[in-house]
């Protein structure tokens, strides 16, 4: 069988992920694995229609497609995203329809699930027959068990193609609303009170819903607001994956375009950040993806700590929960506070006016109150994945992250670093778990768990009474 492999790494043959594909090709020599370095060649694919057509014809002539990619900011690389956009823009969907598909990535398991959900949904939108996804650790190929599991994944995928097994669509088609937003209500601006507000958007159509939504959002602030179209930022390319930044945050593009200077001067110094974009397939635009990819010059160090972040979206946002998962995961890891999302997918123009007015008002209110909601599993779990790997196997490469994590106290969250926990587990736990004592302890545990909390509540009540008095 002929398997077309669409490689989503900007590093081409030097991709860690593509080595897993090469391994499959070696152990299943009876099948033809044709690798196309999509992300590495995206500029040519954009400008050379004949080359793009060659790729599409290779897909058309294949029995199956394997989407192979590394993780870049919780999803695929911007160049890979751009290729997916080109498929729909140039009407090439028919070449993919009916083809069997699977996805393969390598990472350290930081939001690899959102990347695979995205590719699976794209396959469904292309009417492909999606079989399975495989997401090993970046070093699993070096282990016998990892190679065995990779081989089993390949075998299951190839057998599904050969046997023409039935597959079921998981992601329903998106329904786009036909609605023209026309602001109706007079805005009620809220004073920025000297706080720095930045609105970033990627809209290039002057009369679109998003253009009007951005303008309305701007009008909800009384005071200076920086509004930037990210197409106007000098960005020569997306992230190269070269890791030159890993030692000291020095990007390969430093001094070669304007992105890093812009990001440091505008984004990292903002108090309120509003990201506005139109949905393109199951994400925002590839330009937005390029913007996020290039922010990796900060590597894995949170640089948006304490900022209030909001989103203004044109498109069927609620139909793609994976997108909110990506937003939440990224900005929680950054230790920013997500204020909310406003989209144009429901309500009339007056409803949208009210929503766009209250979003900035809430952001400023949260900022003034110093309100940061607690991190969920997405933020806490994500940071701990990086905590463990930066302290361990990635420390040598990502020296800048290691220094930052140590400075920020990230390593202090290791349980073994807390003396009271060490003492509790070393001396108290063995005694408590003796059968006679454990039996009594189990009867007391419910009350003991809330005792200290009840004390805090009682103190709050006493303080409230004192204030009234």
C-alpha positions as CSV (number, residue, x, y, z in Angstrom):
1,X,0.0,0.0,0.0
2,X,1.0,3.6,-0.5
3,X,1.1,5.8,2.6
4,X,1.5,9.5,2.1
5,X,3.2,11.0,5.2
6,X,2.6,14.7,5.7
7,X,5.4,15.9,7.9
8,X,4.5,18.9,10.0
9,X,8.0,19.7,11.3
10,X,9.9,22.8,10.1
11,X,13.0,20.8,10.6
12,X,12.2,18.3,7.8
13,X,14.4,15.2,8.0
14,X,15.8,16.3,11.4
15,X,12.4,16.0,13.0
16,X,12.3,13.7,16.0
17,X,8.8,12.7,15.0
18,X,9.8,11.7,11.5
19,X,12.2,9.2,12.9
20,X,9.2,7.2,14.2
21,X,7.8,7.3,10.7
22,X,11.1,6.1,9.4
23,X,11.1,3.2,11.9
24,X,7.6,2.2,10.7
25,X,8.9,2.2,7.1
26,X,11.8,-0.1,8.0
27,X,9.7,-2.7,9.9
28,X,7.0,-2.7,7.2
29,X,9.0,-2.6,4.0
30,X,6.1,-4.2,2.0
31,X,4.4,-0.8,2.2
32,X,5.5,2.4,0.6
33,X,5.9,5.4,2.9
34,X,6.2,8.6,0.9
35,X,7.2,11.5,3.2
36,X,6.4,15.1,2.1
37,X,8.0,17.8,4.3
38,X,5.0,20.1,4.4
39,X,6.0,22.6,7.1
40,X,9.5,23.0,5.8
41,X,8.3,23.8,2.3
42,X,5.2,25.9,3.0
43,X,6.4,29.1,1.3
44,X,6.9,27.2,-2.0
45,X,3.6,25.4,-1.5
46,X,2.0,28.8,-1.2
47,X,3.6,30.4,-4.2
48,X,4.1,27.4,-6.5
49,X,0.6,26.1,-7.5
50,X,2.2,23.2,-9.5
51,X,4.1,22.0,-6.5
52,X,1.0,22.2,-4.3
53,X,-0.9,20.2,-7.0
54,X,1.8,17.5,-6.9
55,X,1.3,17.0,-3.2
56,X,-2.5,16.8,-3.7
57,X,-2.1,14.3,-6.5
58,X,0.2,12.2,-4.3
59,X,-2.5,12.2,-1.6
60,X,-5.1,11.3,-4.3
61,X,-3.0,8.3,-5.4
62,X,-2.3,7.0,-1.9
63,X,-4.2,4.4,0.1
64,X,-3.9,6.4,3.3
65,X,-2.5,9.5,4.9
66,X,-0.4,9.7,8.0
67,X,-0.3,13.2,9.6
68,X,3.0,13.4,11.4
69,X,3.9,16.4,13.5
70,X,5.7,17.7,16.6
71,X,3.8,19.9,19.1
72,X,4.0,23.7,18.8
73,X,2.2,25.7,21.4
74,X,-0.5,23.1,22.2
75,X,-1.3,22.3,18.5
76,X,0.5,21.9,15.2
77,X,3.1,24.3,13.7
78,X,1.9,27.4,11.9
79,X,3.2,26.2,8.6
80,X,1.3,22.9,8.9
81,X,-1.8,24.9,9.8
82,X,-1.3,27.1,6.7
83,X,-1.1,23.9,4.5
84,X,-4.5,22.8,5.9
85,X,-5.9,26.2,5.1
86,X,-4.6,25.9,1.5
87,X,-6.4,22.6,1.1
88,X,-9.8,24.3,1.7
89,X,-8.9,27.6,0.0
90,X,-7.9,25.8,-3.2
91,X,-10.7,23.3,-3.2
92,X,-8.5,20.3,-2.8
93,X,-10.7,18.5,-0.3
94,X,-11.8,15.8,-2.8
95,X,-8.3,14.3,-2.9
96,X,-8.6,13.5,0.8
97,X,-12.2,12.3,0.9
98,X,-12.5,8.6,1.7
99,X,-8.8,8.2,2.4
100,X,-7.8,6.4,5.6
101,X,-5.9,8.6,8.1
102,X,-4.1,8.5,11.4
103,X,-2.0,11.0,13.3
104,X,1.4,10.6,15.0
105,X,3.2,13.1,17.2
106,X,6.1,13.2,19.6
107,X,6.3,15.6,22.6
108,X,6.6,15.6,26.4
109,X,2.8,15.2,26.6
110,X,2.1,18.9,27.2
111,X,-1.4,19.3,25.5
112,X,-0.7,16.7,22.9
113,X,-4.3,15.7,23.1
114,X,-5.5,19.1,21.8
115,X,-3.2,18.8,18.7
116,X,-4.6,15.3,18.0
117,X,-8.2,16.5,18.5
118,X,-7.5,19.3,16.0
119,X,-6.1,16.9,13.3
120,X,-8.9,14.4,13.9
121,X,-11.5,17.1,13.4
122,X,-9.7,18.3,10.2
123,X,-9.8,14.7,8.9
124,X,-13.5,14.6,9.6
125,X,-14.0,17.9,7.8
126,X,-12.1,16.4,4.8
127,X,-14.4,13.4,5.0
128,X,-11.4,11.1,5.7
129,X,-11.6,7.8,7.5
130,X,-9.8,8.5,10.7
131,X,-8.4,5.3,12.4
132,X,-6.3,6.3,15.4
133,X,-3.8,8.7,16.9
134,X,-0.5,7.9,18.5
135,X,1.3,10.3,20.8
136,X,4.5,8.9,22.4
137,X,7.0,10.7,24.4
138,X,9.8,12.2,22.4
139,X,12.3,9.5,23.7
140,X,10.0,6.5,23.5
141,X,11.6,5.3,20.2
142,X,14.8,4.8,22.2
143,X,13.1,2.2,24.4
144,X,12.1,-1.3,23.5
145,X,8.6,-0.9,24.9
146,X,8.2,2.3,23.0
147,X,9.2,0.6,19.7
148,X,6.8,-2.2,20.4
149,X,3.9,0.1,20.9
150,X,4.8,2.1,17.8
151,X,4.9,-1.1,15.8
152,X,1.5,-2.1,17.1
153,X,0.1,1.2,16.2
154,X,1.5,0.9,12.7
155,X,0.2,-2.6,12.3
156,X,-3.3,-1.6,13.4
157,X,-3.4,1.3,11.1
158,X,-2.2,-0.7,8.1
159,X,-4.6,-3.5,8.8
160,X,-7.5,-1.1,9.0
161,X,-6.6,0.3,5.6
162,X,-6.1,-3.1,4.0
163,X,-9.4,-4.5,5.5
164,X,-11.3,-1.3,4.8
165,X,-12.6,-1.2,8.4
166,X,-15.6,1.1,9.0
167,X,-14.9,4.4,10.8
168,X,-17.3,6.9,12.4
169,X,-17.1,10.6,12.3
170,X,-16.4,12.1,15.7
171,X,-16.6,15.9,15.0
172,X,-19.8,17.2,13.4
173,X,-19.5,19.7,10.5
174,X,-19.3,23.3,11.7
175,X,-22.4,25.5,11.2
176,X,-21.5,29.1,10.3
177,X,-24.1,31.7,11.1
178,X,-25.1,34.3,8.5
179,X,-25.2,37.4,10.6
180,X,-24.0,40.9,10.0
181,X,-23.1,42.8,13.2
182,X,-24.2,46.4,13.1
183,X,-23.5,48.3,16.5
184,X,-26.8,49.8,17.8
185,X,-26.3,51.0,21.4
186,X,-24.2,53.9,22.5
187,X,-21.0,52.7,24.3
188,X,-20.4,53.4,28.0
189,X,-16.6,53.6,28.2
190,X,-14.7,52.5,31.3
191,X,-11.6,54.5,32.3
192,X,-8.4,52.6,31.8
193,X,-7.0,54.5,34.9
194,X,-3.5,54.4,33.6
195,X,-3.4,50.7,32.9
196,X,-2.0,49.5,29.6
197,X,-4.6,47.9,27.3
198,X,-3.6,46.1,24.1
199,X,-6.0,44.7,21.5
200,X,-4.4,42.4,19.0
201,X,-6.3,41.2,15.9
202,X,-5.7,39.8,12.4
203,X,-8.6,41.1,10.4
204,X,-8.0,42.4,6.9
205,X,-11.6,43.0,5.7
206,X,-12.8,46.5,6.6
207,X,-16.5,45.7,6.9
208,X,-16.4,42.3,8.6
209,X,-18.0,41.4,11.9
210,X,-14.6,41.1,13.5
211,X,-13.5,44.6,12.4
212,X,-16.7,46.1,13.9
213,X,-16.2,44.0,17.1
214,X,-12.7,45.2,17.5
215,X,-13.8,48.8,17.1
216,X,-16.6,48.3,19.6
217,X,-14.3,46.8,22.1
218,X,-11.9,49.7,21.7
219,X,-14.8,52.2,22.2
220,X,-15.6,50.5,25.6
221,X,-12.4,51.9,27.0
222,X,-12.0,55.6,28.0
223,X,-8.3,56.2,27.7
224,X,-5.3,55.2,25.7
225,X,-5.6,51.8,24.0
226,X,-3.1,50.1,21.7
227,X,-4.7,48.4,18.8
228,X,-2.5,46.3,16.5
229,X,-3.2,44.2,13.5
230,X,-0.7,41.4,13.7
231,X,-0.3,41.4,9.9
232,X,1.4,44.7,10.4
233,X,4.1,43.2,12.6
234,X,7.3,42.4,10.8
235,X,7.4,38.6,11.1
236,X,9.6,36.9,8.6
237,X,8.7,33.3,9.5
238,X,7.3,31.1,12.1
239,X,9.4,29.3,14.7
240,X,12.2,27.2,13.1
241,X,12.4,24.7,15.9
242,X,16.1,25.3,16.1
243,X,16.2,25.8,19.9
244,X,18.8,28.6,19.8
245,X,16.6,30.3,22.4
246,X,16.9,27.5,24.9
247,X,20.0,28.6,26.6
248,X,19.4,32.4,27.0
249,X,16.2,33.3,25.1
250,X,18.2,34.4,22.1
251,X,16.1,33.7,19.0
252,X,17.6,33.0,15.6
253,X,15.5,35.9,14.3
254,X,16.8,38.4,16.9
255,X,17.6,41.6,14.9
256,X,16.2,40.1,11.7
257,X,12.6,41.1,12.0
258,X,10.4,43.1,14.4
259,X,8.5,40.4,16.3
260,X,10.7,40.0,19.4
261,X,11.0,43.8,20.0
262,X,7.2,44.2,19.5
263,X,6.4,41.3,21.8
264,X,8.6,42.5,24.6
265,X,7.5,46.2,24.3
266,X,3.8,45.7,23.7
267,X,2.6,42.3,24.9
268,X,4.8,41.6,27.9
269,X,4.2,45.1,29.3
270,X,0.4,45.1,28.9
271,X,-2.0,44.9,31.8
272,X,-5.0,43.8,29.7
273,X,-4.6,41.8,26.5
274,X,-7.5,41.2,24.1
275,X,-6.9,38.7,21.4
276,X,-9.4,39.1,18.5
277,X,-9.6,36.7,15.5
278,X,-11.7,35.0,13.0
279,X,-12.0,31.2,13.2
280,X,-10.3,29.5,10.3
281,X,-11.2,25.8,10.2
282,X,-11.0,24.6,13.8
283,X,-8.6,27.2,15.1
284,X,-7.8,30.8,14.4
285,X,-5.8,31.8,11.4
286,X,-2.3,30.6,10.6
287,X,-1.1,34.1,11.1
288,X,-2.2,33.9,14.7
289,X,-0.5,30.5,15.0
290,X,2.7,32.1,13.7
291,X,2.3,34.8,16.3
292,X,2.0,32.2,19.1
293,X,4.8,30.0,17.7
294,X,7.2,32.9,17.6
295,X,6.5,33.8,21.2
296,X,8.5,30.6,22.0
297,X,11.6,32.8,22.1
298,X,10.7,32.9,25.8
299,X,10.8,29.0,25.7
300,X,8.7,27.6,28.5
301,X,9.1,30.5,30.9
302,X,5.7,32.2,31.8
303,X,5.9,35.9,30.8
304,X,2.3,36.9,31.0
305,X,1.9,36.4,34.8
306,X,-1.0,38.4,36.3
307,X,-2.3,39.8,33.0
308,X,-6.0,39.9,32.3
309,X,-6.7,38.2,29.0
310,X,-9.9,38.2,26.9
311,X,-10.9,36.9,23.5
312,X,-13.1,38.3,20.8
313,X,-14.0,35.7,18.2
314,X,-15.8,35.7,14.9
315,X,-17.1,32.3,14.1
316,X,-18.7,29.1,15.6
317,X,-16.5,29.2,18.8
318,X,-18.9,27.1,21.0
319,X,-18.8,24.3,18.4
320,X,-15.1,23.8,18.9
321,X,-14.5,23.2,22.7
322,X,-11.0,22.1,21.8
323,X,-10.1,25.8,21.0
324,X,-11.1,26.9,24.5
325,X,-9.1,24.0,25.9
326,X,-6.1,25.4,24.0
327,X,-6.7,29.0,25.2
328,X,-7.1,27.8,28.8
329,X,-4.1,25.6,28.8
330,X,-1.8,28.2,27.3
331,X,-2.8,31.2,29.3
332,X,-3.2,29.2,32.6
333,X,0.4,28.0,32.1
334,X,1.4,31.6,31.4
335,X,-0.3,32.4,34.8
336,X,-2.6,34.9,33.2
337,X,-6.2,35.3,34.1
338,X,-8.8,34.6,31.4
339,X,-11.6,37.1,31.7
340,X,-13.9,35.6,29.1
341,X,-14.8,35.1,25.4
342,X,-17.3,37.0,23.2
343,X,-18.2,35.6,19.8
344,X,-20.7,36.6,17.1
345,X,-22.3,33.2,16.9
346,X,-25.5,34.1,18.8
347,X,-27.7,37.0,19.8
348,X,-28.5,40.2,17.9
349,X,-26.4,43.3,17.4
350,X,-27.6,44.9,20.6
351,X,-26.7,41.7,22.6
352,X,-23.3,41.8,21.0
353,X,-22.9,45.5,22.0
354,X,-23.6,44.7,25.6
355,X,-21.2,41.7,25.6
356,X,-18.4,43.7,24.0
357,X,-18.9,46.5,26.5
358,X,-18.9,44.4,29.6
359,X,-15.8,42.3,28.6
360,X,-13.4,45.3,28.9
361,X,-15.2,46.5,32.0
362,X,-14.8,43.1,33.7
363,X,-11.1,42.9,32.7
364,X,-10.4,46.3,34.3
365,X,-12.4,45.4,37.4
366,X,-10.5,42.2,37.8
367,X,-7.2,44.1,37.3
368,X,-8.1,46.7,39.9
369,X,-9.2,44.1,42.4
370,X,-6.1,42.0,41.8
371,X,-8.4,39.1,40.9
372,X,-6.7,35.9,39.5
373,X,-8.8,32.8,39.6
374,X,-7.1,29.6,40.8
375,X,-5.4,27.5,38.2
376,X,-7.3,24.4,37.0
377,X,-5.7,21.1,36.1
378,X,-4.8,22.6,32.8
379,X,-2.4,25.1,34.3
380,X,-1.3,23.2,37.3
381,X,-0.7,19.9,35.4
382,X,1.0,21.7,32.6
383,X,3.4,23.5,34.8
384,X,4.3,20.3,36.7
385,X,5.1,18.5,33.5
386,X,7.6,21.2,32.6
387,X,8.8,21.4,36.2
388,X,9.7,17.8,36.3
389,X,11.4,17.7,32.9
390,X,13.2,21.0,33.3
391,X,14.6,19.8,36.7
392,X,15.5,16.5,35.0
393,X,16.2,15.5,31.4
394,X,15.6,18.9,29.7
395,X,17.8,21.0,32.1
396,X,20.9,20.8,29.9
397,X,19.1,22.0,26.8
398,X,16.7,24.5,28.3
399,X,19.1,26.2,30.7
400,X,17.1,29.5,30.5
401,X,13.9,27.7,31.7
402,X,15.8,26.0,34.5
403,X,17.2,29.3,35.8
404,X,13.8,30.9,35.6
405,X,11.9,28.0,37.3
406,X,14.4,28.1,40.1
407,X,14.1,31.9,40.4
408,X,10.3,31.7,40.3
409,X,10.1,29.0,43.0
410,X,8.6,26.4,40.6
411,X,10.8,23.7,42.0
412,X,9.5,24.4,45.5
413,X,6.3,22.7,44.5
414,X,8.0,19.3,44.7
415,X,6.4,17.5,47.7
416,X,9.8,16.4,48.9
417,X,10.9,20.1,49.1
418,X,8.3,20.8,51.9
419,X,9.8,20.0,55.3
420,X,6.4,19.5,57.0
421,X,5.4,17.0,54.3
422,X,8.6,15.1,54.6
423,X,8.3,14.9,58.4
424,X,4.6,13.9,58.1
425,X,5.3,11.1,55.6
426,X,8.5,9.9,57.4
427,X,7.3,9.8,61.0
428,X,3.6,10.2,61.3
429,X,2.3,8.1,58.4
430,X,3.8,4.8,59.6
431,X,2.2,5.3,63.0
432,X,-1.2,6.3,61.6
433,X,-1.3,3.3,59.3
434,X,-0.9,0.8,62.1
435,X,-4.2,-1.2,62.0
436,X,-5.5,-0.2,65.5
437,X,-4.7,3.5,65.0
438,X,-5.9,3.5,61.4
439,X,-9.3,2.2,62.4
440,X,-9.8,5.2,64.8
441,X,-8.2,7.6,62.3
442,X,-10.7,6.6,59.6
443,X,-13.6,7.5,61.8
444,X,-12.1,11.0,62.5
445,X,-10.9,11.9,59.1
446,X,-14.0,13.7,57.7
447,X,-14.0,16.1,60.7
448,X,-10.3,16.6,60.6
449,X,-10.3,17.5,56.9
450,X,-12.6,20.4,57.5
451,X,-11.5,21.5,61.0
452,X,-9.0,24.1,59.9
453,X,-11.3,25.4,57.1
454,X,-14.1,25.8,59.7
455,X,-11.7,27.8,61.8
456,X,-11.0,30.2,59.0
457,X,-14.8,30.6,58.3
458,X,-15.4,31.3,62.0
459,X,-12.7,34.0,62.0
460,X,-14.2,35.6,58.9
461,X,-17.6,35.7,60.7
462,X,-16.1,37.3,63.7
463,X,-14.3,39.9,61.6
464,X,-17.6,40.7,59.8
465,X,-19.3,41.3,63.2
466,X,-16.4,43.6,64.3
467,X,-16.8,45.7,61.2
468,X,-20.5,46.1,61.8
469,X,-19.9,47.1,65.3
